[in-house]
Amino acid sequence: MLHLDLKKKAPAQHVDWQAMLDTKREQVKHETLQAFYQQGWVAPDTPLKDVPFVALDFETTGLDSEKDAIVSIGLVPFSLSRIRCQQAQHWIVNPNRPLAESSIVIHGITHSDIMNAPDFSHVIEPLLSALAGAIVVVHYRRIEREFLDRAIKQRLGEGIIFPMVDTMELEARKHRTGKRSLMDRIMRRPPASIRLADSRARYQLPFYQSHHALTDAIATAELLQAQVAHDFSPDTPISDVWS
């Protein structure tokens, strides 16, 4: 996960995911995407305690999905009570473009690491198989949503979209809106950081070295578990937190 400018946060979009997913299921033509959408998703009123989650993280060559590409993928299935590390997966993929020195410094993936790595097309099926039927959890959904959509569209001719839980958005709701945010402005205090490491620290979660896709996926899974325990309820419907 690359460093981001988080001074401004776009408002959450309210989407009728049930209708959108039904439409996508009918419209997609590529057999890989058909298989993915046919797995379905939990109903909007499903309590969080009954939702199968998959935490997902990408490392990329930059922040612009139009110009940059994915270089590594990490994911781990989990529930509110358990993180299934034995089922975690991690891939390094060839972005088919030179790596900028600035991105190498951040994620540590070098030209030698990608030299013999497969193209993203070789991991589409196992990746979508791991995500199918689950609710994907990310920290800052714009990266994972836009990069995944573009990478698949380039290779399969069709894009992809599905609901995600964004742990950064949940932190923004808590710390950058309402009375708390107003008092920060009145007192001229800087807004609370909603980066992954800083968000975890507020819940006394352990520090992990960032910018490794699998480590960040596990860190995101733990963060959602803590957020639900502190700010929601196991009976909260998934529609209250997905976007």
N, C-alpha and C positions, 0 to 999 in steps of 0.2 A: 504494500500500500504506500503510494508516494505522498509526499507532503503536499498539503492543499491550502489555499487561501480560504479561510472559513469565517471571514469577517461578516459576510452576508450569507444568509441561508434562505433559499427559495421556499415559499410556502408549500405545504404538503398538498399533493393532488388527490382529490377524492375520486376514485375510480370504482365503477361497478365491476369488480373483478369476475364475479360469476358470469355476467353477460359477456365480458370480453373473452374469457377463456372458452366459453361455449362457441363464440364466433370463430376464434382461432382454430379450435378443434375441427370445425367444418371447412375452414378455408385453406389450411396448409396442404401442400401437395407433396413435399418431399417425405419419403417414408420414414426417415429418421425423426423428423418433426411430428409426423402423424403419431408415431409410437410414443413420443414424449407427451403430447397433449392428451392422448387417449388414457394415460394413467390417471388424469384428473387431480383435483385438489380437495382439501377439506372444505366443508361448508363454512360460510362466513361466521356463523354462530358457534363454531366449534371452540370449546374452552382451550386455553393455552396448554393445560396439562395433558390434553389428548392430541396435540399437534406434533407430527414428525417434522423436525427441523433439520436443515443442513446449513452449516456456516460455510461461507465461501469468501475467498479473497484472491485478488489478482495482483501480481506485480507487472508493471508495464514499462514501456520505453519512455513514456511521458504521460501527460494528462489529457491530450487531445485525441479522442477516438478516431477522428478523421485522418490524422497523420501518424499516430503512434499505434503500438500493438502490444499484445499480451506476451510476456516472457515466462511467467510461471503462474501456476494455479494451485491453490490449496483448498481442501474441503474436509469437513468432518461432520458426520451425522450426530444428532443429539436430541435430547428431550429436556424438559425442565429439571429432571432428576438425574440425568446421566449423559456424559459425553463419551461417544463410542470411538475412542482413539484407535482401536484395532481396525476400524473400518475407514480411517482417514486415508486420503489420497493426495499425492503431490506430483505435479508434472512440471518440467521445464520444456518450453516449446521455442522453436526458432521464429523470431519475429520477421525474418526475411528483410532486415534492414540493419544498418550499423547501430550499435548501442552508443548513446551519448555518454560522455564521461560523467555527467551529472547524475544520470540514472544508475550507472554502475556504482557510484559512491553510495547511493541510497540503498539499493537492494542487493548489491554484492554479486550479481550475476554478470559474468564476463563473456567476452567473445569466445573463449575456449569452452565455456559451459554450453553455449548454444550451437557450436559448430556442428555437432552431430545430433543435436536434438531434433525431434520430429516437428513437422509443421502442425499447426493447430488442428488441421483437418483430421489428423490421426487420433486426436483425443476427444473429438466431438461426441462420438457414441458412448464411450465410458463416462464422460462428464455428464451428459444428459441422462444417462441411466442412473447415475448417482443422485441427480437432482429431481428426477421424475417423482411426482406424487408428494414431495415434501415442500415445506415452506422454506425458502432460502433466506438466510440471515446474513447481512453484510454491515459494514461500518462505512457509510457514505455510498448510497446505492447508485449514484450517477456513474461512478467508475465501473462497477460490475455490470450494471444494466446496459450502458452504452457500448462498452467494449465487447461484451458477449454478443449483443445484437449485431454489431458491425462485423465481428469475426465470423459469425455463422452466416450472415447474409452474403459475405464475400465468397464463401465456399459452397453454400447450399442454394443460393439464389433467393432465399427467404429469411426474414428476420425472426426474432423471438422476443417475447415479453411475457412476464408472469409476475404475480405479487411477491414482494420482498418485505421483510422486516428490517428496518434500518436502525441500528442501535445508536447511530449518531443523531438521527432525527428524534429519537426518544429522549436523548440527553438535551437536545435543543428545546424540546417542549418543556422540559423541567427547568432548565437554567437560563433560557433566553426569551422567555415569554412571561407575562403576568407580573405579579408584584415583585418577584425576585429581580427580573430584568429591569423594571422601572427603578428600583432602589439602586441598582448598579449604575444606571444613568444619572440619577440624582446625585449620588455620591462620587460620580466620575471614576468609578472603578472599572477596570477592563472586564469585558464579559468573560464568563467562565469558559475555559477551554473544553471543547467537546471532542478533541482528538482521542484516539483509542486509548493510549497509555494514560492520559490524564483522566479520562472517564473511568477507567478501571481503578485508578488510585482512589477515587472518591468512595468506592465500595470496598476498599482495603483488599483488592485483589492483587496477587503478586506481580512484580514487574517482569515482563518478558522482552527480550531484544526484538525490536520491531523490524518490519520490512522483509520478513520471510513469509511467503504466502501461507504455508501450513500453520506456522506459529500464530500468525495474525488471525487465521480462521478459528483456531482453538481459543484465542484470546477473545474473539467476538462472541463465540458460543458462551463462554463463561460470563461475559458482560451481560448478555441477555438474561441469563439465569439470575444474576444479581439484580438487574433492573426489575424483573418480574417480582422477585422476592421483596424488594423494597417499595416499589411504586405501583404495582398492579396486584393481581391475584391469579392463582392458577385457574380460576373460573372466568377470567376475563376473556371475552370472545376474540378470536384472532382478528376479526375485522377492526378492532380498536387499535391495532398496532401495525397492520400491514399497510403497504402503500405501493 
